[in-house]
């Protein structure tokens, strides 16, 4: 397999949204607003999970990037907090920027009406058994390769992986972590790298040779 150099991915830095106003009490109001925004920004850090559209959603807020995995697919979005709202800038072509409601209600994080609970990160493998953790990382790396090579995943394999991830939010969290890591790899020979991964760019990929039997911990 060809070596791929790991480089630092450039994170989109969003400019502050607040502006000062020369009116009595504006300084205190701005300070209170900034404190509230900073508190929400700090609360967003880490992994969160929710049930949505009949499936499990797991999100990771890291820096100014929101990583999300669900039965609908994988998503990576730049975000910033603005007056109790999330300002989102999707990386996917054709998607528009948008503002969504966001607030902490007790221990729950409510984003656009969906209630998330925090998912503790026990260790680098989220407490998963070594074989389960290994399969989860492999599935994430393969999805990254398929997307990078613009190749379609066989339907049977896609359904298998989704059922595997749906069985445990910790699997989906590790999957997110591995996808984020894989996305930070710079590949200087795309066609050669895809072929070395056994993937023909722009085609229906061959099914993965070995798929484990789903297990529950």
PABAMAR-682847 format. One record per residue: residue in one letter; x, y, z of N, C-alpha, C in turn. Coordinates in steps of 0.05 Angstrom, whole numbers, padded with zeros to 5 digits, always signed. Layout:
% residues N
AXYZXYZXYZ/...
//
This chain:
% residues 217
X+00017-00024+00000+00000+00000+00000+00018+00025+00000/X+00010+00044-00016+00026+00068-00018+00024+00084+00008/X+00046+00097+00014+00046+00113+00038+00031+00139+00033/X+00016+00147+00052+00001+00173+00050+00011+00191+00073/X+00021+00214+00067+00031+00233+00087+00008+00246+00101/X+00011+00247+00127-00010+00259+00144-00003+00289+00147/X-00021+00306+00141-00016+00335+00143-00038+00347+00161/X-00033+00370+00170-00053+00384+00186-00075+00395+00167/X-00100+00388+00173-00122+00398+00158-00128+00427+00166/X-00133+00444+00147-00138+00472+00153-00167+00475+00162/X-00171+00486+00185-00198+00490+00196-00207+00519+00189/X-00232+00521+00180-00243+00547+00173-00247+00563+00198/X-00235+00586+00199-00238+00604+00223-00259+00624+00216/X-00280+00624+00232-00302+00642+00228-00298+00668+00244/X-00302+00690+00232-00299+00716+00246-00320+00720+00267/X-00314+00734+00288-00334+00739+00309-00358+00753+00298/X-00382+00747+00308-00406+00759+00297-00415+00784+00313/X-00406+00786+00338-00416+00808+00354-00403+00835+00347/X-00418+00856+00350-00407+00883+00344-00414+00901+00367/X-00397+00921+00372-00402+00939+00394-00420+00962+00386/X-00435+00972+00404-00454+00994+00398-00449+01016+00419/X-00448+01041+00410-00443+01063+00428-00469+01073+00441/X-00481+01056+00458-00505+01063+00472-00501+01055+00501/X-00515+01069+00520-00512+01063+00548-00519+01034+00554/X-00501+01021+00569-00506+00993+00577-00498+00973+00555/X-00490+00982+00532-00484+00963+00510-00460+00946+00518/X-00440+00957+00532-00417+00941+00539-00424+00918+00557/X-00442+00923+00577-00450+00901+00595-00466+00880+00580/X-00484+00890+00561-00500+00871+00546-00483+00854+00528/X-00463+00866+00515-00445+00851+00498-00429+00831+00514/X-00420+00839+00538-00404+00821+00554-00421+00797+00563/X-00447+00803+00570-00464+00781+00578-00469+00762+00555/X-00473+00774+00530-00478+00757+00507-00454+00740+00500/X-00430+00753+00502-00406+00738+00497-00401+00715+00517/X-00407+00720+00542-00404+00700+00563-00423+00676+00557/X-00448+00683+00549-00467+00662+00542-00458+00645+00518/X-00448+00659+00498-00439+00646+00474-00414+00628+00480/X-00396+00638+00496-00372+00623+00503-00380+00598+00519/X-00400+00601+00537-00409+00578+00553-00421+00557+00535/X-00437+00565+00515-00449+00546+00497-00428+00533+00479/X-00408+00549+00470-00387+00539+00454-00371+00517+00469/X-00366+00522+00495-00351+00503+00511-00368+00478+00516/X-00394+00481+00520-00412+00459+00525-00414+00440+00500/X-00410+00451+00477-00413+00436+00452-00390+00416+00449/X-00368+00420+00462-00345+00402+00458-00351+00373+00465/X-00340+00355+00449-00343+00327+00455-00364+00313+00438/X-00372+00289+00447-00391+00272+00432-00419+00274+00444/X-00438+00275+00425-00466+00276+00433-00482+00256+00416/X-00503+00244+00427-00519+00225+00412-00548+00230+00415/X-00564+00223+00395-00593+00227+00395-00606+00206+00377/X-00632+00203+00381-00648+00187+00362-00662+00206+00343/X-00659+00201+00317-00672+00219+00297-00678+00203+00272/X-00702+00207+00262-00712+00194+00238-00709+00163+00240/X-00714+00153+00264-00713+00124+00267-00685+00112+00270/X-00665+00128+00272-00637+00118+00275-00622+00134+00295/X-00597+00125+00301-00579+00138+00320-00561+00158+00305/X-00561+00182+00316-00543+00203+00307-00521+00208+00328/X-00496+00208+00320-00474+00215+00338-00458+00238+00326/X-00453+00258+00342-00439+00282+00333-00414+00287+00350/X-00394+00298+00338-00370+00307+00352-00365+00336+00345/X-00365+00353+00366-00358+00381+00362-00328+00384+00370/X-00312+00393+00351-00283+00396+00356-00273+00421+00343/X-00264+00440+00359-00255+00466+00348-00278+00480+00335/X-00276+00485+00309-00298+00498+00294-00311+00478+00274/X-00306+00452+00279-00317+00432+00261-00337+00414+00275/X-00359+00408+00262-00379+00390+00272-00379+00365+00254/X-00372+00342+00265-00372+00317+00251-00398+00302+00260/X-00412+00290+00240-00437+00277+00246-00440+00252+00230/X-00450+00230+00243-00455+00205+00230-00482+00194+00237/X-00498+00186+00217-00524+00175+00221-00531+00156+00199/X-00555+00143+00200-00562+00125+00178-00563+00140+00151/X-00567+00167+00152-00568+00182+00127-00541+00186+00115/X-00519+00181+00130-00492+00184+00119-00474+00200+00138/X-00452+00208+00127-00431+00222+00141-00430+00251+00133/X-00425+00269+00152-00425+00298+00146-00404+00312+00162/X-00392+00332+00150-00372+00349+00164-00378+00378+00158/X-00382+00394+00179-00393+00421+00177-00376+00440+00194/X-00370+00464+00183-00358+00485+00199-00381+00499+00213/X-00376+00507+00238-00397+00520+00254-00386+00542+00272/X-00404+00560+00280-00398+00580+00300-00424+00586+00315/X-00421+00596+00340-00444+00602+00356-00451+00632+00352/X-00476+00638+00347-00484+00666+00343-00511+00671+00357/X-00510+00685+00380-00535+00692+00394-00553+00668+00398/X-00543+00646+00409-00559+00623+00415-00566+00607+00391/X-00553+00612+00368-00558+00597+00344-00532+00585+00334/X-00534+00563+00319-00511+00552+00305-00510+00562+00277/X-00488+00574+00269-00484+00583+00242-00468+00561+00228/X-00481+00548+00208-00469+00524+00196-00460+00530+00167/X-00436+00520+00161-00425+00523+00133-00418+00495+00124/X-00436+00480+00111-00430+00453+00101-00407+00453+00081/X-00391+00432+00082-00370+00429+00063-00379+00416+00037/X-00402+00403+00037-00412+00389+00013-00420+00409-00008/X-00412+00406-00033-00420+00424-00054-00450+00426-00057/X-00460+00450-00062-00488+00455-00067-00505+00460-00042/X-00494+00455-00018-00509+00460+00006-00505+00488+00016/X-00526+00501+00025-00525+00529+00033-00519+00532+00063/X-00508+00555+00070-00504+00562+00098-00532+00564+00111/X-00533+00558+00138-00558+00561+00151-00554+00566+00181/X-00575+00577+00194-00575+00581+00222-00596+00563+00235/X-00588+00549+00257-00607+00531+00271-00606+00538+00301/X-00629+00534+00314-00631+00539+00342-00614+00519+00358/X-00601+00529+00379-00584+00512+00395-00584+00522+00424/X-00588+00504+00443-00589+00513+00471-00584+00489+00489/X-00573+00494+00513-00570+00474+00534-00594+00475+00552/X-00607+00453+00555-00630+00450+00574-00623+00429+00594/X-00613+00437+00617-00603+00418+00636-00579+00404+00625/X-00580+00377+00625-00557+00361+00614-00561+00355+00585/X-00582+00365+00573-00588+00359+00545-00580+00382+00527/X-00571+00375+00503-00565+00395+00482-00587+00393+00461/X-00601+00415+00457-00623+00416+00438-00614+00431+00413/X-00613+00417+00391-00605+00429+00365-00628+00426+00345/X-00640+00448+00337-00661+00448+00318-00684+00428+00325/X-00690+00428+00352-00711+00411+00361-00703+00383+00369/X-00679+00374+00362-00670+00347+00368-00654+00348+00394/X-00660+00330+00413-00648+00329+00439-00625+00309+00440/X-00601+00319+00446-00577+00302+00448-00568+00299+00477/X-00557+00275+00482-00544+00271+00508-00515+00266+00504/X-00499+00274+00524-00470+00272+00521-00461+00242+00522/X-00443+00235+00505-00432+00208+00504-00404+00209+00515/X-00399+00197+00539-00373+00198+00551-00352+00184+00534/X-00329+00196+00532-00307+00182+00517-00290+00168+00538/X-00294+00141+00540-00280+00126+00561-00250+00123+00555/X-00244+00118+00530-00216+00116+00522-00216+00118+00491/X-00193+00113+00479-00191+00116+00450-00209+00097+00434/X-00218+00075+00448-00235+00056+00435-00263+00056+00446/X-00270+00076+00463-00296+00079+00474-00306+00054+00489/X-00287+00040+00501-00294+00016+00516-00302-00008+00500/X-00299-00007+00474-00306-00029+00456-00285-00051+00457/X-00294-00076+00453-00276-00099+00452-00257-00095+00429/X-00232-00105+00430-00212-00100+00409-00222-00108+00381/X-00236-00130+00378-00245-00138+00351-00267-00119+00341/X-00285-00111+00358-00306-00092+00350-00294-00065+00342/X-00274-00056+00359-00261-00031+00353-00246-00032+00326/X-00233-00055+00321-00218-00058+00296-00236-00058+00272/X-00259-00072+00274-00278-00072+00251-00289-00044+00247/X-00295-00029+00269-00306-00003+00266-00287+00016+00252/X-00261+00015+00259-00241+00032+00246-00239+00024+00216/X-00240-00002+00211-00237-00011+00183-00260-00001+00166/X-00285-00002+00177-00308+00007+00162-00306+00037+00156/X-00296+00052+00176-00293+00081+00172-00272+00087+00151/X-00249+00073+00152-00228+00077+00133-00238+00070+00105/X-00253+00049+00102-00263+00041+00076-00283+00061+00065/X-00301+00072+00082-00320+00092+00073-00305+00117+00063/X-00284+00124+00078-00268+00147+00069-00256+00142+00042/X-00245+00118+00038-00232+00111+00012-00253+00111-00010/X-00277+00100-00005-00298+00099-00026-00306+00128-00034/X-00309+00145-00014-00318+00172-00020-00295+00187-00034/X-00271+00184-00025-00248+00197-00038-00245+00189-00067/X-00249+00163-00072-00246+00151-00099-00271+00154-00116/X-00292+00167-00104-00317+00171-00119-00328+00144-00128/X-00327+00124-00111-00337+00097-00117-00361+00091-00100/X-00380+00076-00111-00404+00069-00096-00401+00043-00081/X-00411+00043-00056-00409+00020-00039-00432+00001-00046/X-00426-00025-00048-00448-00044-00053-00470-00042-00032/X-00495-00044-00041-00518-00040-00023-00517-00059+00001/X-00511-00084-00004-00510-00104+00017-00490-00097+00038/X-00466-00088+00029-00445-00080+00048-00453-00056+00063/X-00465-00036+00050-00474-00011+00063-00494-00017+00085/X-00514-00035+00079-00534-00042+00099-00521-00056+00123/X-00502-00074+00117-00488-00088+00138-00474-00069+00157/X-00459-00050+00146-00444-00032+00162-00463-00014+00179/X-00485-00005+00167-00503+00012+00181-00516-00004+00205/X-00523-00029+00201-00534-00045+00223-00513-00049+00245/X-00488-00052+00237-00466-00056+00256-00463-00031+00273/X-00464-00007+00260-00460+00018+00275-00485+00024+00292/X-00508+00017+00282-00533+00023+00297-00535+00008+00323/X-00520-00014+00325-00522-00031+00349-00511-00018+00374/X-00494+00003+00371-00481+00015+00395-00471+00043+00388/X-00481+00064+00402-00471+00091+00397-00441+00094+00400/X-00429+00077+00417-00399+00079+00420-00385+00070+00394/X-00397+00051+00379-00385+00044+00353-00387+00068+00334/X-00410+00082+00334-00413+00104+00316-00394+00127+00324/X-00389+00130+00350-00371+00151+00359-00342+00145+00350/X-00334+00120+00353-00307+00113+00344-00305+00115+00314/X-00326+00109+00300-00328+00111+00271-00323+00141+00263/X-00336+00159+00277-00333+00188+00272-00304+00196+00276/X-00292+00187+00298-00265+00194+00305-00246+00184+00283/X-00250+00160+00273-00232+00149+00252-00237+00163+00225/X-00262+00170+00219-00268+00185+00194-00254+00212+00195/X-00255+00225+00218-00242+00251+00220-00212+00249+00216/X-00201+00228+00227-00172+00223+00224-00165+00217+00195/X-00181+00200+00182-00175+00193+00155-00178+00217+00136/X-00196+00236+00143-00201+00259+00126-00177+00278+00127/X-00160+00276+00147-00137+00293+00150-00112+00283+00135/X-00115+00261+00120-00092+00250+00105-00091+00263+00078/X-00067+00273+00070-00063+00284+00044-00053+00262+00025/X-00066+00259+00003-00059+00238-00016-00050+00251-00042/X-00025+00246-00050-00013+00260-00072-00015+00245-00099/X-00023+00220-00098-00027+00204-00122-00055+00191-00119/X-00076+00206-00124-00103+00195-00118-00110+00169-00133/X-00104+00168-00159-00111+00144-00174-00095+00120-00164/X-00069+00124-00160-00053+00103-00150-00061+00094-00123/X-00069+00113-00106-00077+00106-00079-00103+00089-00079/X-00122+00098-00096-00147+00083-00098-00143+00055-00108/X-00126+00052-00128-00121+00025-00139-00107+00008-00118/X-00089+00020-00102-00076+00005-00081-00095-00004-00060/X-00117+00011-00057-00138+00004-00038-00158-00016-00050/X-00153-00024-00075-00171-00043-00088-00196-00030-00098/X-00196-00004-00103-00220+00011-00112-00214+00024-00139/X-00231+00019-00158-00229+00033-00184-00245+00059-00183/X-00232+00082-00186-00246+00107-00183-00270+00110-00201/X-00292+00121-00189-00315+00127-00205-00332+00103-00213/X-00330+00081-00198-00345+00056-00206-00358+00044-00181/X-00374+00023-00185-00385+00008-00163-00363-00009-00151/X-00357-00005-00126-00334-00019-00114-00341-00049-00110/X-00319-00065-00111-00322-00094-00105-00329-00096-00075/X-00347-00115-00068-00354-00119-00039-00329-00124-00023/X-00329-00115+00002-00307-00121+00020-00304-00151+00023/X-00280-00160+00024-00275-00189+00024-00285-00203+00049/X-00281-00190+00072-00289-00203+00097-00305-00183+00113/X-00329-00191+00121-00346-00176+00138-00352-00192+00163/X-00348-00181+00187-00353-00196+00211-00382-00200+00217/X-00389-00218+00234-00416-00221+00242-00422-00202+00265/X-00444-00185+00262-00449-00166+00283-00451-00179+00310/X-00440-00165+00330-00441-00175+00358-00449-00152+00376/X-00461-00158+00398-00468-00138+00418-00451-00144+00443/X-00443-00122+00456-00426-00125+00480-00443-00129+00505/
//
